[in-house]
Amino acid sequence: NAFDDLKYVDQKGYDFIHPKFAYIEQKQITSSSGLKFRLSNMIGQGRSVDQDFVHQHIKDLNLYYLLADITKFPIVHTILLPGLELINQCSNNSCSFTVNHAKERLFMPYATKPEQK
């Protein structure tokens, strides 16, 4: 299993370490907020997003994101993507995606069709 060596560390700026992927941050797609891949201290009322800082943080750590789509809980879809891909796919300054954009741009290119019975 690719995640056997995943170790939870909950450090500032990342949640896991892995021998192959190095630093991994976990974020979720929710029905109400979509996906916000900025640092946790930039999420919340009255807080601002420093897009350049987020981008530099991702580049400096070569950060990966373990994304969990929890919009159909208890069914949860996950994907591991390089942070640089999130930067390239994001078209706004808030380092976030709407629910639909997150699913269309991040999950659908990798999705497989269910088997027909």
CNS distance restraints for C-alpha pairs under 8 A (distance, minus, plus):
assign (resid   3 and name CA) (resid  18 and name CA) 7.95 0.50 0.50
assign (resid   5 and name CA) (resid  18 and name CA) 5.90 0.50 0.50
assign (resid   5 and name CA) (resid  19 and name CA) 6.94 0.50 0.50
assign (resid   6 and name CA) (resid  16 and name CA) 6.48 0.50 0.50
assign (resid   6 and name CA) (resid  17 and name CA) 6.00 0.50 0.50
assign (resid   6 and name CA) (resid  18 and name CA) 4.89 0.50 0.50
assign (resid   6 and name CA) (resid  19 and name CA) 7.86 0.50 0.50
assign (resid   7 and name CA) (resid  16 and name CA) 5.36 0.50 0.50
assign (resid   7 and name CA) (resid  17 and name CA) 5.36 0.50 0.50
assign (resid   7 and name CA) (resid  18 and name CA) 6.38 0.50 0.50
assign (resid   8 and name CA) (resid  15 and name CA) 5.97 0.50 0.50
assign (resid   8 and name CA) (resid  16 and name CA) 4.49 0.50 0.50
assign (resid   8 and name CA) (resid  17 and name CA) 6.73 0.50 0.50
assign (resid   9 and name CA) (resid  14 and name CA) 7.90 0.50 0.50
assign (resid   9 and name CA) (resid  15 and name CA) 5.52 0.50 0.50
assign (resid   9 and name CA) (resid  16 and name CA) 5.27 0.50 0.50
assign (resid   9 and name CA) (resid  17 and name CA) 6.95 0.50 0.50
assign (resid  10 and name CA) (resid  14 and name CA) 6.32 0.50 0.50
assign (resid  10 and name CA) (resid  15 and name CA) 4.15 0.50 0.50
assign (resid  10 and name CA) (resid  16 and name CA) 6.52 0.50 0.50
assign (resid  11 and name CA) (resid  15 and name CA) 5.75 0.50 0.50
assign (resid  11 and name CA) (resid  16 and name CA) 7.93 0.50 0.50
assign (resid  13 and name CA) (resid  25 and name CA) 7.07 0.50 0.50
assign (resid  13 and name CA) (resid  39 and name CA) 6.27 0.50 0.50
assign (resid  13 and name CA) (resid  40 and name CA) 7.78 0.50 0.50
assign (resid  13 and name CA) (resid  57 and name CA) 7.89 0.50 0.50
assign (resid  14 and name CA) (resid  23 and name CA) 6.25 0.50 0.50
assign (resid  14 and name CA) (resid  24 and name CA) 5.59 0.50 0.50
assign (resid  14 and name CA) (resid  25 and name CA) 4.38 0.50 0.50
assign (resid  14 and name CA) (resid  26 and name CA) 7.48 0.50 0.50
assign (resid  14 and name CA) (resid  63 and name CA) 7.91 0.50 0.50
assign (resid  15 and name CA) (resid  23 and name CA) 7.62 0.50 0.50
assign (resid  15 and name CA) (resid  24 and name CA) 5.97 0.50 0.50
assign (resid  15 and name CA) (resid  25 and name CA) 4.92 0.50 0.50
assign (resid  15 and name CA) (resid  26 and name CA) 6.28 0.50 0.50
assign (resid  16 and name CA) (resid  23 and name CA) 6.03 0.50 0.50
assign (resid  16 and name CA) (resid  24 and name CA) 5.00 0.50 0.50
assign (resid  16 and name CA) (resid  25 and name CA) 6.42 0.50 0.50
assign (resid  16 and name CA) (resid  26 and name CA) 7.90 0.50 0.50
assign (resid  17 and name CA) (resid  21 and name CA) 7.41 0.50 0.50
assign (resid  17 and name CA) (resid  22 and name CA) 5.21 0.50 0.50
assign (resid  17 and name CA) (resid  23 and name CA) 4.79 0.50 0.50
assign (resid  17 and name CA) (resid  24 and name CA) 5.98 0.50 0.50
assign (resid  18 and name CA) (resid  22 and name CA) 4.75 0.50 0.50
assign (resid  18 and name CA) (resid  23 and name CA) 6.57 0.50 0.50
assign (resid  18 and name CA) (resid  24 and name CA) 7.56 0.50 0.50
assign (resid  21 and name CA) (resid  64 and name CA) 6.95 0.50 0.50
assign (resid  22 and name CA) (resid  62 and name CA) 7.77 0.50 0.50
assign (resid  22 and name CA) (resid  63 and name CA) 7.47 0.50 0.50
assign (resid  22 and name CA) (resid  64 and name CA) 7.97 0.50 0.50
assign (resid  23 and name CA) (resid  61 and name CA) 6.59 0.50 0.50
assign (resid  23 and name CA) (resid  62 and name CA) 7.16 0.50 0.50
assign (resid  23 and name CA) (resid  63 and name CA) 5.27 0.50 0.50
assign (resid  23 and name CA) (resid  64 and name CA) 6.23 0.50 0.50
assign (resid  24 and name CA) (resid  63 and name CA) 5.75 0.50 0.50
assign (resid  24 and name CA) (resid  64 and name CA) 4.67 0.50 0.50
assign (resid  24 and name CA) (resid  65 and name CA) 5.40 0.50 0.50
assign (resid  24 and name CA) (resid  66 and name CA) 6.57 0.50 0.50
assign (resid  25 and name CA) (resid  63 and name CA) 7.14 0.50 0.50
assign (resid  25 and name CA) (resid  64 and name CA) 6.29 0.50 0.50
assign (resid  25 and name CA) (resid  65 and name CA) 4.85 0.50 0.50
assign (resid  25 and name CA) (resid  66 and name CA) 6.10 0.50 0.50
assign (resid  26 and name CA) (resid  65 and name CA) 5.62 0.50 0.50
assign (resid  26 and name CA) (resid  66 and name CA) 4.64 0.50 0.50
assign (resid  26 and name CA) (resid  67 and name CA) 5.93 0.50 0.50
assign (resid  26 and name CA) (resid  68 and name CA) 7.72 0.50 0.50
assign (resid  27 and name CA) (resid  35 and name CA) 7.24 0.50 0.50
assign (resid  27 and name CA) (resid  36 and name CA) 7.36 0.50 0.50
assign (resid  27 and name CA) (resid  37 and name CA) 6.69 0.50 0.50
assign (resid  27 and name CA) (resid  65 and name CA) 6.95 0.50 0.50
assign (resid  27 and name CA) (resid  66 and name CA) 6.36 0.50 0.50
assign (resid  27 and name CA) (resid  67 and name CA) 5.13 0.50 0.50
assign (resid  27 and name CA) (resid  68 and name CA) 6.45 0.50 0.50
assign (resid  28 and name CA) (resid  34 and name CA) 7.91 0.50 0.50
assign (resid  28 and name CA) (resid  35 and name CA) 6.19 0.50 0.50
assign (resid  28 and name CA) (resid  36 and name CA) 7.96 0.50 0.50
assign (resid  28 and name CA) (resid  67 and name CA) 5.39 0.50 0.50
assign (resid  28 and name CA) (resid  68 and name CA) 4.56 0.50 0.50
assign (resid  28 and name CA) (resid  69 and name CA) 5.74 0.50 0.50
assign (resid  28 and name CA) (resid  70 and name CA) 6.64 0.50 0.50
assign (resid  29 and name CA) (resid  33 and name CA) 7.18 0.50 0.50
assign (resid  29 and name CA) (resid  34 and name CA) 4.88 0.50 0.50
assign (resid  29 and name CA) (resid  35 and name CA) 4.65 0.50 0.50
assign (resid  29 and name CA) (resid  36 and name CA) 7.88 0.50 0.50
assign (resid  29 and name CA) (resid  67 and name CA) 7.20 0.50 0.50
assign (resid  29 and name CA) (resid  68 and name CA) 6.10 0.50 0.50
assign (resid  29 and name CA) (resid  69 and name CA) 4.69 0.50 0.50
assign (resid  29 and name CA) (resid  70 and name CA) 5.96 0.50 0.50
assign (resid  29 and name CA) (resid  71 and name CA) 6.69 0.50 0.50
assign (resid  29 and name CA) (resid  99 and name CA) 6.59 0.50 0.50
assign (resid  29 and name CA) (resid 102 and name CA) 7.45 0.50 0.50
assign (resid  30 and name CA) (resid  34 and name CA) 4.97 0.50 0.50
assign (resid  30 and name CA) (resid  35 and name CA) 6.82 0.50 0.50
assign (resid  30 and name CA) (resid  69 and name CA) 6.76 0.50 0.50
assign (resid  30 and name CA) (resid  70 and name CA) 5.79 0.50 0.50
assign (resid  30 and name CA) (resid  71 and name CA) 5.21 0.50 0.50
assign (resid  30 and name CA) (resid  99 and name CA) 6.91 0.50 0.50
assign (resid  31 and name CA) (resid  70 and name CA) 7.82 0.50 0.50
assign (resid  31 and name CA) (resid  71 and name CA) 5.18 0.50 0.50
assign (resid  31 and name CA) (resid  99 and name CA) 6.34 0.50 0.50
assign (resid  32 and name CA) (resid  99 and name CA) 7.92 0.50 0.50
assign (resid  33 and name CA) (resid  98 and name CA) 7.04 0.50 0.50
assign (resid  33 and name CA) (resid  99 and name CA) 7.14 0.50 0.50
assign (resid  34 and name CA) (resid  96 and name CA) 7.44 0.50 0.50
assign (resid  34 and name CA) (resid  97 and name CA) 5.79 0.50 0.50
assign (resid  34 and name CA) (resid  98 and name CA) 4.55 0.50 0.50
assign (resid  34 and name CA) (resid  99 and name CA) 4.04 0.50 0.50
assign (resid  34 and name CA) (resid 100 and name CA) 7.75 0.50 0.50
assign (resid  34 and name CA) (resid 102 and name CA) 6.97 0.50 0.50
assign (resid  35 and name CA) (resid  96 and name CA) 5.43 0.50 0.50
assign (resid  35 and name CA) (resid  97 and name CA) 5.08 0.50 0.50
assign (resid  35 and name CA) (resid  98 and name CA) 6.44 0.50 0.50
assign (resid  35 and name CA) (resid  99 and name CA) 6.68 0.50 0.50
assign (resid  35 and name CA) (resid 102 and name CA) 6.56 0.50 0.50
assign (resid  36 and name CA) (resid  43 and name CA) 7.95 0.50 0.50
assign (resid  36 and name CA) (resid  94 and name CA) 8.00 0.50 0.50
assign (resid  36 and name CA) (resid  95 and name CA) 6.13 0.50 0.50
assign (resid  36 and name CA) (resid  96 and name CA) 4.24 0.50 0.50
assign (resid  36 and name CA) (resid  97 and name CA) 6.51 0.50 0.50
assign (resid  37 and name CA) (resid  86 and name CA) 7.98 0.50 0.50
assign (resid  37 and name CA) (resid  95 and name CA) 5.77 0.50 0.50
assign (resid  37 and name CA) (resid  96 and name CA) 5.91 0.50 0.50
assign (resid  38 and name CA) (resid  42 and name CA) 6.46 0.50 0.50
assign (resid  38 and name CA) (resid  43 and name CA) 7.33 0.50 0.50
assign (resid  38 and name CA) (resid  49 and name CA) 7.27 0.50 0.50
assign (resid  38 and name CA) (resid  51 and name CA) 7.98 0.50 0.50
assign (resid  38 and name CA) (resid  54 and name CA) 6.03 0.50 0.50
assign (resid  38 and name CA) (resid  94 and name CA) 7.72 0.50 0.50
assign (resid  38 and name CA) (resid  95 and name CA) 5.59 0.50 0.50
assign (resid  38 and name CA) (resid  96 and name CA) 7.33 0.50 0.50
assign (resid  39 and name CA) (resid  43 and name CA) 7.09 0.50 0.50
assign (resid  39 and name CA) (resid  54 and name CA) 6.86 0.50 0.50
assign (resid  41 and name CA) (resid  47 and name CA) 7.79 0.50 0.50
assign (resid  42 and name CA) (resid  47 and name CA) 5.54 0.50 0.50
assign (resid  42 and name CA) (resid  48 and name CA) 5.77 0.50 0.50
assign (resid  42 and name CA) (resid  49 and name CA) 5.47 0.50 0.50
assign (resid  42 and name CA) (resid  50 and name CA) 7.81 0.50 0.50
assign (resid  43 and name CA) (resid  47 and name CA) 6.24 0.50 0.50
assign (resid  43 and name CA) (resid  48 and name CA) 7.58 0.50 0.50
assign (resid  43 and name CA) (resid  49 and name CA) 7.79 0.50 0.50
assign (resid  49 and name CA) (resid  93 and name CA) 7.79 0.50 0.50
assign (resid  49 and name CA) (resid  94 and name CA) 5.93 0.50 0.50
assign (resid  49 and name CA) (resid  95 and name CA) 7.63 0.50 0.50
assign (resid  50 and name CA) (resid  54 and name CA) 6.33 0.50 0.50
assign (resid  51 and name CA) (resid  55 and name CA) 6.15 0.50 0.50
assign (resid  51 and name CA) (resid  93 and name CA) 6.07 0.50 0.50
assign (resid  51 and name CA) (resid  94 and name CA) 6.73 0.50 0.50
assign (resid  51 and name CA) (resid  95 and name CA) 6.68 0.50 0.50
assign (resid  52 and name CA) (resid  56 and name CA) 6.09 0.50 0.50
assign (resid  53 and name CA) (resid  57 and name CA) 6.00 0.50 0.50
assign (resid  54 and name CA) (resid  58 and name CA) 6.26 0.50 0.50
assign (resid  54 and name CA) (resid  95 and name CA) 7.89 0.50 0.50
assign (resid  55 and name CA) (resid  59 and name CA) 6.22 0.50 0.50
assign (resid  55 and name CA) (resid  87 and name CA) 7.06 0.50 0.50
assign (resid  56 and name CA) (resid  60 and name CA) 5.86 0.50 0.50
assign (resid  57 and name CA) (resid  61 and name CA) 6.24 0.50 0.50
assign (resid  57 and name CA) (resid  63 and name CA) 7.78 0.50 0.50
assign (resid  58 and name CA) (resid  62 and name CA) 5.61 0.50 0.50
assign (resid  58 and name CA) (resid  63 and name CA) 4.92 0.50 0.50
assign (resid  58 and name CA) (resid  64 and name CA) 7.91 0.50 0.50
assign (resid  58 and name CA) (resid  83 and name CA) 5.84 0.50 0.50
assign (resid  58 and name CA) (resid  84 and name CA) 6.92 0.50 0.50
assign (resid  59 and name CA) (resid  63 and name CA) 6.77 0.50 0.50
assign (resid  59 and name CA) (resid  83 and name CA) 7.75 0.50 0.50
assign (resid  59 and name CA) (resid  84 and name CA) 7.09 0.50 0.50
assign (resid  62 and name CA) (resid  82 and name CA) 7.52 0.50 0.50
assign (resid  62 and name CA) (resid  83 and name CA) 7.13 0.50 0.50
assign (resid  62 and name CA) (resid  84 and name CA) 7.84 0.50 0.50
assign (resid  63 and name CA) (resid  82 and name CA) 6.36 0.50 0.50
assign (resid  63 and name CA) (resid  83 and name CA) 5.36 0.50 0.50
assign (resid  63 and name CA) (resid  84 and name CA) 7.86 0.50 0.50
assign (resid  64 and name CA) (resid  80 and name CA) 6.78 0.50 0.50
assign (resid  64 and name CA) (resid  81 and name CA) 5.61 0.50 0.50
assign (resid  64 and name CA) (resid  82 and name CA) 4.29 0.50 0.50
assign (resid  64 and name CA) (resid  83 and name CA) 4.96 0.50 0.50
assign (resid  65 and name CA) (resid  80 and name CA) 5.61 0.50 0.50
assign (resid  65 and name CA) (resid  81 and name CA) 5.33 0.50 0.50
assign (resid  65 and name CA) (resid  82 and name CA) 6.16 0.50 0.50
assign (resid  65 and name CA) (resid  83 and name CA) 6.00 0.50 0.50
assign (resid  66 and name CA) (resid  78 and name CA) 6.89 0.50 0.50
assign (resid  66 and name CA) (resid  79 and name CA) 5.84 0.50 0.50
assign (resid  66 and name CA) (resid  80 and name CA) 4.51 0.50 0.50
assign (resid  66 and name CA) (resid  81 and name CA) 6.63 0.50 0.50
assign (resid  67 and name CA) (resid  78 and name CA) 5.44 0.50 0.50
assign (resid  67 and name CA) (resid  79 and name CA) 5.35 0.50 0.50
assign (resid  67 and name CA) (resid  80 and name CA) 6.23 0.50 0.50
assign (resid  67 and name CA) (resid  81 and name CA) 7.68 0.50 0.50
assign (resid  68 and name CA) (resid  76 and name CA) 6.44 0.50 0.50
assign (resid  68 and name CA) (resid  77 and name CA) 5.68 0.50 0.50
assign (resid  68 and name CA) (resid  78 and name CA) 4.44 0.50 0.50
assign (resid  68 and name CA) (resid  79 and name CA) 6.79 0.50 0.50
assign (resid  69 and name CA) (resid  76 and name CA) 5.61 0.50 0.50
assign (resid  69 and name CA) (resid  77 and name CA) 5.12 0.50 0.50
assign (resid  69 and name CA) (resid  78 and name CA) 6.22 0.50 0.50
assign (resid  70 and name CA) (resid  74 and name CA) 7.41 0.50 0.50
assign (resid  70 and name CA) (resid  75 and name CA) 7.03 0.50 0.50
assign (resid  70 and name CA) (resid  76 and name CA) 5.16 0.50 0.50
assign (resid  70 and name CA) (resid  77 and name CA) 7.08 0.50 0.50
assign (resid  71 and name CA) (resid  76 and name CA) 7.69 0.50 0.50
assign (resid  72 and name CA) (resid  76 and name CA) 6.72 0.50 0.50
assign (resid  79 and name CA) (resid 107 and name CA) 7.22 0.50 0.50
assign (resid  81 and name CA) (resid  85 and name CA) 6.81 0.50 0.50
assign (resid  81 and name CA) (resid  86 and name CA) 7.63 0.50 0.50
assign (resid  82 and name CA) (resid  86 and name CA) 7.03 0.50 0.50
assign (resid  83 and name CA) (resid  87 and name CA) 6.44 0.50 0.50
assign (resid  84 and name CA) (resid  88 and name CA) 6.17 0.50 0.50
assign (resid  85 and name CA) (resid  89 and name CA) 6.07 0.50 0.50
assign (resid  86 and name CA) (resid  90 and name CA) 5.96 0.50 0.50
assign (resid  86 and name CA) (resid 106 and name CA) 7.99 0.50 0.50
assign (resid  87 and name CA) (resid  95 and name CA) 7.58 0.50 0.50
assign (resid  89 and name CA) (resid 105 and name CA) 6.99 0.50 0.50
assign (resid  90 and name CA) (resid  95 and name CA) 6.71 0.50 0.50
assign (resid  90 and name CA) (resid  96 and name CA) 6.94 0.50 0.50
assign (resid  90 and name CA) (resid  97 and name CA) 6.88 0.50 0.50
assign (resid  92 and name CA) (resid  96 and name CA) 7.18 0.50 0.50
assign (resid  97 and name CA) (resid 101 and name CA) 5.74 0.50 0.50
assign (resid  97 and name CA) (resid 102 and name CA) 5.35 0.50 0.50
assign (resid  98 and name CA) (resid 102 and name CA) 6.01 0.50 0.50
assign (resid  99 and name CA) (resid 103 and name CA) 6.32 0.50 0.50
assign (resid 100 and name CA) (resid 104 and name CA) 6.00 0.50 0.50
assign (resid 101 and name CA) (resid 105 and name CA) 5.65 0.50 0.50
assign (resid 101 and name CA) (resid 106 and name CA) 7.73 0.50 0.50
assign (resid 102 and name CA) (resid 106 and name CA) 5.40 0.50 0.50
assign (resid 102 and name CA) (resid 107 and name CA) 6.99 0.50 0.50
assign (resid 103 and name CA) (resid 107 and name CA) 4.92 0.50 0.50
assign (resid 103 and name CA) (resid 108 and name CA) 6.05 0.50 0.50
assign (resid 104 and name CA) (resid 108 and name CA) 5.15 0.50 0.50
assign (resid 104 and name CA) (resid 109 and name CA) 7.43 0.50 0.50
assign (resid 105 and name CA) (resid 109 and name CA) 6.84 0.50 0.50
assign (resid 106 and name CA) (resid 110 and name CA) 7.68 0.50 0.50
assign (resid 107 and name CA) (resid 111 and name CA) 6.11 0.50 0.50
